Amino acid sequence: MSLLGPRDPNADGYPYGVRITVGGIDCYSVGTEGPHEAEGLKSQLERAEGVTDAEVVHYG
């Protein structure tokens, strides 16, 4: 993983992702191309067992 965020197979960085907290540990999701896609992923991850926090992040 790049310091700027997750990478796609073509080595282009995805500008958005989702940070979640599971059992007190911060985790990052796969990258997404836009904020709407990231919001959809966030709502799915929020429903996962053990997730206590979720937020969309922009790697800008």
PQR file with spaces between the fields and no chain letter, atoms N, CA, C, O and H, PARSE charges and radii, in Angstrom:
ATOM       1  N    MET     1       0.855   -1.181    0.000 -0.4000 1.5000
ATOM       2  CA   MET     1       0.000    0.000    0.000 -0.0000 2.0000
ATOM       3  C    MET     1       0.892    1.231    0.000  0.5500 1.7000
ATOM       4  O    MET     1       1.867    1.307    0.747 -0.5500 1.4000
ATOM       5  N    SER     2       0.557    2.160   -0.817 -0.4000 1.5000
ATOM       6  CA   SER     2       1.248    3.437   -0.888 -0.0000 2.0000
ATOM       7  C    SER     2       0.907    4.295    0.325  0.5500 1.7000
ATOM       8  O    SER     2      -0.129    4.090    0.958 -0.5500 1.4000
ATOM       9  H    SER     2      -0.235    2.098   -1.423  0.4000 1.0000
ATOM      10  N    LEU     3       1.759    5.239    0.648 -0.4000 1.5000
ATOM      11  CA   LEU     3       1.454    6.179    1.726 -0.0000 2.0000
ATOM      12  C    LEU     3       0.292    7.086    1.359  0.5500 1.7000
ATOM      13  O    LEU     3      -0.346    7.666    2.238 -0.5500 1.4000
ATOM      14  H    LEU     3       2.600    5.405    0.133  0.4000 1.0000
ATOM      15  N    LEU     4       0.010    7.213    0.065 -0.4000 1.5000
ATOM      16  CA   LEU     4      -1.075    8.067   -0.396 -0.0000 2.0000
ATOM      17  C    LEU     4      -2.401    7.338   -0.463  0.5500 1.7000
ATOM      18  O    LEU     4      -3.431    7.969   -0.701 -0.5500 1.4000
ATOM      19  H    LEU     4       0.528    6.741   -0.649  0.4000 1.0000
ATOM      20  N    GLY     5      -2.410    6.052   -0.264 -0.4000 1.5000
ATOM      21  CA   GLY     5      -3.659    5.309   -0.306 -0.0000 2.0000
ATOM      22  C    GLY     5      -3.507    4.028   -1.097  0.5500 1.7000
ATOM      23  O    GLY     5      -2.449    3.772   -1.673 -0.5500 1.4000
ATOM      24  H    GLY     5      -1.573    5.540   -0.071  0.4000 1.0000
ATOM      25  N    PRO     6      -4.549    3.223   -1.131 -0.5600 1.5000
ATOM      26  CA   PRO     6      -4.501    1.958   -1.866  0.2800 2.0000
ATOM      27  C    PRO     6      -4.216    2.183   -3.343  0.5500 1.7000
ATOM      28  O    PRO     6      -4.528    3.242   -3.888 -0.5500 1.4000
ATOM      29  N    ARG     7      -3.632    1.202   -3.979 -0.4000 1.5000
ATOM      30  CA   ARG     7      -3.273    1.303   -5.394 -0.0000 2.0000
ATOM      31  C    ARG     7      -4.070    0.303   -6.223  0.5500 1.7000
ATOM      32  O    ARG     7      -4.424   -0.782   -5.761 -0.5500 1.4000
ATOM      33  H    ARG     7      -3.379    0.342   -3.537  0.4000 1.0000
ATOM      34  N    ASP     8      -4.339    0.701   -7.454 -0.4000 1.5000
ATOM      35  CA   ASP     8      -4.993   -0.231   -8.365 -0.0000 2.0000
ATOM      36  C    ASP     8      -3.914   -0.964   -9.165  0.5500 1.7000
ATOM      37  O    ASP     8      -2.742   -0.601   -9.074 -0.5500 1.4000
ATOM      38  H    ASP     8      -4.052    1.583   -7.830  0.4000 1.0000
ATOM      39  N    PRO     9      -4.281   -1.991   -9.950 -0.5600 1.5000
ATOM      40  CA   PRO     9      -3.279   -2.762  -10.694  0.2800 2.0000
ATOM      41  C    PRO     9      -2.490   -1.932  -11.707  0.5500 1.7000
ATOM      42  O    PRO     9      -1.391   -2.330  -12.093 -0.5500 1.4000
ATOM      43  N    ASN    10      -3.015   -0.804  -12.141 -0.4000 1.5000
ATOM      44  CA   ASN    10      -2.308    0.040  -13.104 -0.0000 2.0000
ATOM      45  C    ASN    10      -1.425    1.072  -12.417  0.5500 1.7000
ATOM      46  O    ASN    10      -0.911    1.974  -13.080 -0.5500 1.4000
ATOM      47  H    ASN    10      -3.908   -0.481  -11.828  0.4000 1.0000
ATOM      48  N    ALA    11      -1.235    0.963  -11.107 -0.4000 1.5000
ATOM      49  CA   ALA    11      -0.398    1.863  -10.309 -0.0000 2.0000
ATOM      50  C    ALA    11      -0.954    3.281  -10.246  0.5500 1.7000
ATOM      51  O    ALA    11      -0.202    4.226  -10.011 -0.5500 1.4000
ATOM      52  H    ALA    11      -1.652    0.231  -10.569  0.4000 1.0000
ATOM      53  N    ASP    12      -2.242    3.441  -10.450 -0.4000 1.5000
ATOM      54  CA   ASP    12      -2.886    4.741  -10.269 -0.0000 2.0000
ATOM      55  C    ASP    12      -3.575    4.711   -8.910  0.5500 1.7000
ATOM      56  O    ASP    12      -4.312    3.773   -8.607 -0.5500 1.4000
ATOM      57  H    ASP    12      -2.853    2.673  -10.641  0.4000 1.0000
ATOM      58  N    GLY    13      -3.341    5.718   -8.101 -0.4000 1.5000
ATOM      59  CA   GLY    13      -3.936    5.732   -6.766 -0.0000 2.0000
ATOM      60  C    GLY    13      -5.428    6.020   -6.805  0.5500 1.7000
ATOM      61  O    GLY    13      -5.879    6.870   -7.573 -0.5500 1.4000
ATOM      62  H    GLY    13      -2.742    6.480   -8.347  0.4000 1.0000
ATOM      63  N    TYR    14      -6.183    5.327   -5.995 -0.4000 1.5000
ATOM      64  CA   TYR    14      -7.598    5.642   -5.828 -0.0000 2.0000
ATOM      65  C    TYR    14      -7.708    6.774   -4.817  0.5500 1.7000
ATOM      66  O    TYR    14      -7.084    6.707   -3.758 -0.5500 1.4000
ATOM      67  H    TYR    14      -5.816    4.637   -5.372  0.4000 1.0000
ATOM      68  N    PRO    15      -8.481    7.808   -5.111 -0.5600 1.5000
ATOM      69  CA   PRO    15      -8.504    8.975   -4.235  0.2800 2.0000
ATOM      70  C    PRO    15      -9.351    8.835   -2.968  0.5500 1.7000
ATOM      71  O    PRO    15      -9.204    9.649   -2.057 -0.5500 1.4000
ATOM      72  N    TYR    16     -10.225    7.844   -2.877 -0.4000 1.5000
ATOM      73  CA   TYR    16     -11.108    7.694   -1.714 -0.0000 2.0000
ATOM      74  C    TYR    16     -11.020    6.284   -1.154  0.5500 1.7000
ATOM      75  O    TYR    16     -10.638    5.345   -1.852 -0.5500 1.4000
ATOM      76  H    TYR    16     -10.345    7.182   -3.617  0.4000 1.0000
ATOM      77  N    GLY    17     -11.373    6.154    0.094 -0.4000 1.5000
ATOM      78  CA   GLY    17     -11.430    4.862    0.760 -0.0000 2.0000
ATOM      79  C    GLY    17     -12.274    5.007    2.013  0.5500 1.7000
ATOM      80  O    GLY    17     -12.865    6.059    2.258 -0.5500 1.4000
ATOM      81  H    GLY    17     -11.684    6.917    0.661  0.4000 1.0000
ATOM      82  N    VAL    18     -12.328    3.948    2.803 -0.4000 1.5000
ATOM      83  CA   VAL    18     -13.101    3.971    4.043 -0.0000 2.0000
ATOM      84  C    VAL    18     -12.206    3.473    5.173  0.5500 1.7000
ATOM      85  O    VAL    18     -11.590    2.412    5.072 -0.5500 1.4000
ATOM      86  H    VAL    18     -11.849    3.093    2.605  0.4000 1.0000
ATOM      87  N    ARG    19     -12.145    4.252    6.248 -0.4000 1.5000
ATOM      88  CA   ARG    19     -11.425    3.845    7.454 -0.0000 2.0000
ATOM      89  C    ARG    19     -12.454    3.299    8.428  0.5500 1.7000
ATOM      90  O    ARG    19     -13.464    3.945    8.704 -0.5500 1.4000
ATOM      91  H    ARG    19     -12.646    5.113    6.330  0.4000 1.0000
ATOM      92  N    ILE    20     -12.193    2.103    8.947 -0.4000 1.5000
ATOM      93  CA   ILE    20     -13.101    1.521    9.936 -0.0000 2.0000
ATOM      94  C    ILE    20     -12.306    1.150   11.182  0.5500 1.7000
ATOM      95  O    ILE    20     -11.087    0.986   11.129 -0.5500 1.4000
ATOM      96  H    ILE    20     -11.372    1.578    8.723  0.4000 1.0000
ATOM      97  N    THR    21     -13.008    1.023   12.297 -0.4000 1.5000
ATOM      98  CA   THR    21     -12.399    0.542   13.535 -0.0000 2.0000
ATOM      99  C    THR    21     -13.082   -0.772   13.898  0.5500 1.7000
ATOM     100  O    THR    21     -14.304   -0.841   14.030 -0.5500 1.4000
ATOM     101  H    THR    21     -13.998    1.157   12.340  0.4000 1.0000
ATOM     102  N    VAL    22     -12.267   -1.810   14.057 -0.4000 1.5000
ATOM     103  CA   VAL    22     -12.756   -3.139   14.421 -0.0000 2.0000
ATOM     104  C    VAL    22     -11.962   -3.593   15.642  0.5500 1.7000
ATOM     105  O    VAL    22     -10.742   -3.742   15.582 -0.5500 1.4000
ATOM     106  H    VAL    22     -11.275   -1.754   13.950  0.4000 1.0000
ATOM     107  N    GLY    23     -12.661   -3.807   16.737 -0.4000 1.5000
ATOM     108  CA   GLY    23     -11.993   -4.251   17.955 -0.0000 2.0000
ATOM     109  C    GLY    23     -10.904   -3.295   18.421  0.5500 1.7000
ATOM     110  O    GLY    23      -9.890   -3.728   18.968 -0.5500 1.4000
ATOM     111  H    GLY    23     -13.652   -3.685   16.787  0.4000 1.0000
ATOM     112  N    GLY    24     -11.104   -2.001   18.209 -0.4000 1.5000
ATOM     113  CA   GLY    24     -10.129   -1.003   18.631 -0.0000 2.0000
ATOM     114  C    GLY    24      -8.964   -0.803   17.680  0.5500 1.7000
ATOM     115  O    GLY    24      -8.060   -0.019   17.972 -0.5500 1.4000
ATOM     116  H    GLY    24     -11.927   -1.649   17.764  0.4000 1.0000
ATOM     117  N    ILE    25      -8.965   -1.495   16.546 -0.4000 1.5000
ATOM     118  CA   ILE    25      -7.875   -1.391   15.572 -0.0000 2.0000
ATOM     119  C    ILE    25      -8.381   -0.658   14.335  0.5500 1.7000
ATOM     120  O    ILE    25      -9.419   -1.017   13.779 -0.5500 1.4000
ATOM     121  H    ILE    25      -9.699   -2.131   16.308  0.4000 1.0000
ATOM     122  N    ASP    26      -7.646    0.376   13.900 -0.4000 1.5000
ATOM     123  CA   ASP    26      -8.001    1.092   12.676 -0.0000 2.0000
ATOM     124  C    ASP    26      -7.608    0.262   11.467  0.5500 1.7000
ATOM     125  O    ASP    26      -6.495   -0.259   11.391 -0.5500 1.4000
ATOM     126  H    ASP    26      -6.803    0.668   14.351  0.4000 1.0000
ATOM     127  N    CYS    27      -8.535    0.142   10.519 -0.4000 1.5000
ATOM     128  CA   CYS    27      -8.314   -0.609    9.290 -0.0000 2.0000
ATOM     129  C    CYS    27      -8.755    0.258    8.114  0.5500 1.7000
ATOM     130  O    CYS    27      -9.589    1.149    8.277 -0.5500 1.4000
ATOM     131  H    CYS    27      -9.439    0.565   10.581  0.4000 1.0000
ATOM     132  N    TYR    28      -8.200    0.002    6.939 -0.4000 1.5000
ATOM     133  CA   TYR    28      -8.581    0.758    5.749 -0.0000 2.0000
ATOM     134  C    TYR    28      -9.124   -0.192    4.700  0.5500 1.7000
ATOM     135  O    TYR    28      -8.620   -1.300    4.518 -0.5500 1.4000
ATOM     136  H    TYR    28      -7.523   -0.721    6.807  0.4000 1.0000
ATOM     137  N    SER    29     -10.170    0.266    4.007 -0.4000 1.5000
ATOM     138  CA   SER    29     -10.787   -0.547    2.967 -0.0000 2.0000
ATOM     139  C    SER    29      -9.988   -0.426    1.677  0.5500 1.7000
ATOM     140  O    SER    29      -8.988    0.289    1.607 -0.5500 1.4000
ATOM     141  H    SER    29     -10.579    1.166    4.154  0.4000 1.0000
ATOM     142  N    VAL    30     -10.448   -1.130    0.676 -0.4000 1.5000
ATOM     143  CA   VAL    30      -9.922   -0.936   -0.668 -0.0000 2.0000
ATOM     144  C    VAL    30     -10.247    0.483   -1.110  0.5500 1.7000
ATOM     145  O    VAL    30     -11.168    1.103   -0.579 -0.5500 1.4000
ATOM     146  H    VAL    30     -11.260   -1.710    0.734  0.4000 1.0000
ATOM     147  N    GLY    31      -9.504    0.998   -2.070 -0.4000 1.5000
ATOM     148  CA   GLY    31      -9.763    2.341   -2.572 -0.0000 2.0000
ATOM     149  C    GLY    31     -10.968    2.382   -3.492  0.5500 1.7000
ATOM     150  O    GLY    31     -11.371    1.365   -4.056 -0.5500 1.4000
ATOM     151  H    GLY    31      -8.756    0.494   -2.502  0.4000 1.0000
ATOM     152  N    THR    32     -11.535    3.565   -3.635 -0.4000 1.5000
ATOM     153  CA   THR    32     -12.660    3.766   -4.543 -0.0000 2.0000
ATOM     154  C    THR    32     -12.373    4.973   -5.425  0.5500 1.7000
ATOM     155  O    THR    32     -11.549    5.822   -5.086 -0.5500 1.4000
ATOM     156  H    THR    32     -11.208    4.391   -3.177  0.4000 1.0000
ATOM     157  N    GLU    33     -13.059    5.040   -6.555 -0.4000 1.5000
ATOM     158  CA   GLU    33     -12.812    6.116   -7.509 -0.0000 2.0000
ATOM     159  C    GLU    33     -13.491    7.423   -7.139  0.5500 1.7000
ATOM     160  O    GLU    33     -13.026    8.487   -7.547 -0.5500 1.4000
ATOM     161  H    GLU    33     -13.729    4.350   -6.831  0.4000 1.0000
ATOM     162  N    GLY    34     -14.573    7.372   -6.381 -0.4000 1.5000
ATOM     163  CA   GLY    34     -15.290    8.603   -6.070 -0.0000 2.0000
ATOM     164  C    GLY    34     -15.950    8.560   -4.710  0.5500 1.7000
ATOM     165  O    GLY    34     -16.034    7.502   -4.087 -0.5500 1.4000
ATOM     166  H    GLY    34     -14.950    6.507   -6.050  0.4000 1.0000
ATOM     167  N    PRO    35     -16.424    9.715   -4.243 -0.5600 1.5000
ATOM     168  CA   PRO    35     -17.026    9.786   -2.915  0.2800 2.0000
ATOM     169  C    PRO    35     -18.334    9.005   -2.796  0.5500 1.7000
ATOM     170  O    PRO    35     -18.626    8.463   -1.731 -0.5500 1.4000
ATOM     171  N    HIS    36     -19.123    8.938   -3.867 -0.4000 1.5000
ATOM     172  CA   HIS    36     -20.397    8.206   -3.798 -0.0000 2.0000
ATOM     173  C    HIS    36     -20.150    6.706   -3.637  0.5500 1.7000
ATOM     174  O    HIS    36     -20.847    6.034   -2.876 -0.5500 1.4000
ATOM     175  H    HIS    36     -18.886    9.379   -4.733  0.4000 1.0000
ATOM     176  N    GLU    37     -19.156    6.188   -4.354 -0.4000 1.5000
ATOM     177  CA   GLU    37     -18.797    4.777   -4.228 -0.0000 2.0000
ATOM     178  C    GLU    37     -18.281    4.497   -2.808  0.5500 1.7000
ATOM     179  O    GLU    37     -18.593    3.460   -2.223 -0.5500 1.4000
ATOM     180  H    GLU    37     -18.590    6.733   -4.972  0.4000 1.0000
ATOM     181  N    ALA    38     -17.492    5.428   -2.260 -0.4000 1.5000
ATOM     182  CA   ALA    38     -16.962    5.272   -0.904 -0.0000 2.0000
ATOM     183  C    ALA    38     -18.085    5.300    0.134  0.5500 1.7000
ATOM     184  O    ALA    38     -18.049    4.540    1.101 -0.5500 1.4000
ATOM     185  H    ALA    38     -17.238    6.271   -2.735  0.4000 1.0000
ATOM     186  N    GLU    39     -19.070    6.159   -0.054 -0.4000 1.5000
ATOM     187  CA   GLU    39     -20.210    6.221    0.881 -0.0000 2.0000
ATOM     188  C    GLU    39     -20.984    4.908    0.877  0.5500 1.7000
ATOM     189  O    GLU    39     -21.408    4.432    1.930 -0.5500 1.4000
ATOM     190  H    GLU    39     -19.099    6.777   -0.839  0.4000 1.0000
ATOM     191  N    GLY    40     -21.172    4.314   -0.315 -0.4000 1.5000
ATOM     192  CA   GLY    40     -21.857    3.026   -0.412 -0.0000 2.0000
ATOM     193  C    GLY    40     -21.083    1.925    0.304  0.5500 1.7000
ATOM     194  O    GLY    40     -21.661    1.093    1.002 -0.5500 1.4000
ATOM     195  H    GLY    40     -20.828    4.700   -1.171  0.4000 1.0000
ATOM     196  N    LEU    41     -19.772    1.935    0.119 -0.4000 1.5000
ATOM     197  CA   LEU    41     -18.925    0.956    0.795 -0.0000 2.0000
ATOM     198  C    LEU    41     -18.962    1.166    2.309  0.5500 1.7000
ATOM     199  O    LEU    41     -18.995    0.203    3.075 -0.5500 1.4000
ATOM     200  H    LEU    41     -19.302    2.611   -0.449  0.4000 1.0000
ATOM     201  N    LYS    42     -18.957    2.425    2.730 -0.4000 1.5000
ATOM     202  CA   LYS    42     -19.027    2.746    4.162 -0.0000 2.0000
ATOM     203  C    LYS    42     -20.297    2.173    4.774  0.5500 1.7000
ATOM     204  O    LYS    42     -20.243    1.566    5.843 -0.5500 1.4000
ATOM     205  H    LYS    42     -18.931    3.207    2.107  0.4000 1.0000
ATOM     206  N    SER    43     -21.454    2.358    4.106 -0.4000 1.5000
ATOM     207  CA   SER    43     -22.696    1.844    4.691 -0.0000 2.0000
ATOM     208  C    SER    43     -22.697    0.328    4.783  0.5500 1.7000
ATOM     209  O    SER    43     -23.285   -0.230    5.710 -0.5500 1.4000
ATOM     210  H    SER    43     -21.498    2.851    3.238  0.4000 1.0000
ATOM     211  N    GLN    44     -22.059   -0.346    3.850 -0.4000 1.5000
ATOM     212  CA   GLN    44     -21.965   -1.808    3.941 -0.0000 2.0000
ATOM     213  C    GLN    44     -21.051   -2.216    5.095  0.5500 1.7000
ATOM     214  O    GLN    44     -21.371   -3.132    5.853 -0.5500 1.4000
ATOM     215  H    GLN    44     -21.582    0.107    3.097  0.4000 1.0000
ATOM     216  N    LEU    45     -19.919   -1.538    5.224 -0.4000 1.5000
ATOM     217  CA   LEU    45     -18.960   -1.886    6.269 -0.0000 2.0000
ATOM     218  C    LEU    45     -19.486   -1.570    7.665  0.5500 1.7000
ATOM     219  O    LEU    45     -19.160   -2.275    8.620 -0.5500 1.4000
ATOM     220  H    LEU    45     -19.658   -0.794    4.608  0.4000 1.0000
ATOM     221  N    GLU    46     -20.295   -0.522    7.796 -0.4000 1.5000
ATOM     222  CA   GLU    46     -20.866   -0.165    9.101 -0.0000 2.0000
ATOM     223  C    GLU    46     -21.751   -1.277    9.657  0.5500 1.7000
ATOM     224  O    GLU    46     -21.890   -1.412   10.873 -0.5500 1.4000
ATOM     225  H    GLU    46     -20.560    0.050    7.021  0.4000 1.0000
ATOM     226  N    ARG    47     -22.351   -2.075    8.769 -0.4000 1.5000
ATOM     227  CA   ARG    47     -23.237   -3.159    9.197 -0.0000 2.0000
ATOM     228  C    ARG    47     -22.476   -4.442    9.550  0.5500 1.7000
ATOM     229  O    ARG    47     -23.061   -5.396   10.062 -0.5500 1.4000
ATOM     230  H    ARG    47     -22.238   -1.965    7.781  0.4000 1.0000
ATOM     231  N    ALA    48     -21.174   -4.454    9.273 -0.4000 1.5000
ATOM     232  CA   ALA    48     -20.384   -5.659    9.548 -0.0000 2.0000
ATOM     233  C    ALA    48     -20.181   -5.844   11.051  0.5500 1.7000
ATOM     234  O    ALA    48     -20.075   -4.874   11.802 -0.5500 1.4000
ATOM     235  H    ALA    48     -20.699   -3.679    8.857  0.4000 1.0000
ATOM     236  N    GLU    49     -20.129   -7.087   11.466 -0.4000 1.5000
ATOM     237  CA   GLU    49     -19.964   -7.406   12.888 -0.0000 2.0000
ATOM     238  C    GLU    49     -18.628   -6.875   13.415  0.5500 1.7000
ATOM     239  O    GLU    49     -17.585   -7.073   12.792 -0.5500 1.4000
ATOM     240  H    GLU    49     -20.215   -7.875   10.855  0.4000 1.0000
ATOM     241  N    GLY    50     -18.670   -6.209   14.553 -0.4000 1.5000
ATOM     242  CA   GLY    50     -17.460   -5.728   15.204 -0.0000 2.0000
ATOM     243  C    GLY    50     -17.012   -4.334   14.812  0.5500 1.7000
ATOM     244  O    GLY    50     -16.116   -3.774   15.444 -0.5500 1.4000
ATOM     245  H    GLY    50     -19.517   -6.049   15.059  0.4000 1.0000
ATOM     246  N    VAL    51     -17.620   -3.763   13.777 -0.4000 1.5000
ATOM     247  CA   VAL    51     -17.234   -2.418   13.345 -0.0000 2.0000
ATOM     248  C    VAL    51     -17.856   -1.395   14.290  0.5500 1.7000
ATOM     249  O    VAL    51     -19.073   -1.366   14.471 -0.5500 1.4000
ATOM     250  H    VAL    51     -18.348   -4.218   13.263  0.4000 1.0000
ATOM     251  N    THR    52     -17.009   -0.556   14.892 -0.4000 1.5000
ATOM     252  CA   THR    52     -17.505    0.447   15.839 -0.0000 2.0000
ATOM     253  C    THR    52     -17.467    1.859   15.275  0.5500 1.7000
ATOM     254  O    THR    52     -18.102    2.757   15.829 -0.5500 1.4000
ATOM     255  H    THR    52     -16.020   -0.580   14.745  0.4000 1.0000
ATOM     256  N    ASP    53     -16.732    2.077   14.178 -0.4000 1.5000
ATOM     257  CA   ASP    53     -16.639    3.405   13.581 -0.0000 2.0000
ATOM     258  C    ASP    53     -16.286    3.242   12.112  0.5500 1.7000
ATOM     259  O    ASP    53     -15.567    2.315   11.740 -0.5500 1.4000
ATOM     260  H    ASP    53     -16.217    1.348   13.728  0.4000 1.0000
ATOM     261  N    ALA    54     -16.794    4.145   11.277 -0.4000 1.5000
ATOM     262  CA   ALA    54     -16.464    4.135    9.853 -0.0000 2.0000
ATOM     263  C    ALA    54     -16.523    5.554    9.327  0.5500 1.7000
ATOM     264  O    ALA    54     -17.412    6.325    9.686 -0.5500 1.4000
ATOM     265  H    ALA    54     -17.379    4.898   11.579  0.4000 1.0000
ATOM     266  N    GLU    55     -15.561    5.898    8.467 -0.4000 1.5000
ATOM     267  CA   GLU    55     -15.584    7.218    7.847 -0.0000 2.0000
ATOM     268  C    GLU    55     -14.933    7.154    6.473  0.5500 1.7000
ATOM     269  O    GLU    55     -13.992    6.392    6.250 -0.5500 1.4000
ATOM     270  H    GLU    55     -14.838    5.271    8.176  0.4000 1.0000
ATOM     271  N    VAL    56     -15.449    7.967    5.556 -0.4000 1.5000
ATOM     272  CA   VAL    56     -14.863    8.094    4.225 -0.0000 2.0000
ATOM     273  C    VAL    56     -13.619    8.960    4.350  0.5500 1.7000
ATOM     274  O    VAL    56     -13.644   10.003    5.002 -0.5500 1.4000
ATOM     275  H    VAL    56     -16.213    8.586    5.737  0.4000 1.0000
ATOM     276  N    VAL    57     -12.526    8.522    3.721 -0.4000 1.5000
ATOM     277  CA   VAL    57     -11.293    9.307    3.727 -0.0000 2.0000
ATOM     278  C    VAL    57     -10.914    9.669    2.294  0.5500 1.7000
ATOM     279  O    VAL    57     -11.125    8.888    1.367 -0.5500 1.4000
ATOM     280  H    VAL    57     -12.506    7.674    3.191  0.4000 1.0000
ATOM     281  N    HIS    58     -10.357   10.853    2.130 -0.4000 1.5000
ATOM     282  CA   HIS    58      -9.863   11.316    0.831 -0.0000 2.0000
ATOM     283  C    HIS    58      -8.353   11.385    0.933  0.5500 1.7000
ATOM     284  O    HIS    58      -7.812   12.080    1.794 -0.5500 1.4000
ATOM     285  H    HIS    58     -10.185   11.487    2.884  0.4000 1.0000
ATOM     286  N    TYR    59      -7.675   10.666    0.056 -0.4000 1.5000
ATOM     287  CA   TYR    59      -6.222   10.589    0.127 -0.0000 2.0000
ATOM     288  C    TYR    59      -5.538   11.772   -0.544  0.5500 1.7000
ATOM     289  O    TYR    59      -4.321   11.930   -0.449 -0.5500 1.4000
ATOM     290  H    TYR    59      -8.114   10.102   -0.643  0.4000 1.0000
ATOM     291  N    GLY    60      -6.336   12.615   -1.233 -0.4000 1.5000
ATOM     292  CA   GLY    60      -5.909   13.827   -1.898 -0.0000 2.0000
ATOM     293  C    GLY    60      -4.484   14.013   -2.009  0.5500 1.7000
ATOM     294  O    GLY    60      -4.034   15.018   -2.560 -0.5500 1.4000
ATOM     295  H    GLY    60      -7.324   12.486   -1.311  0.4000 1.0000
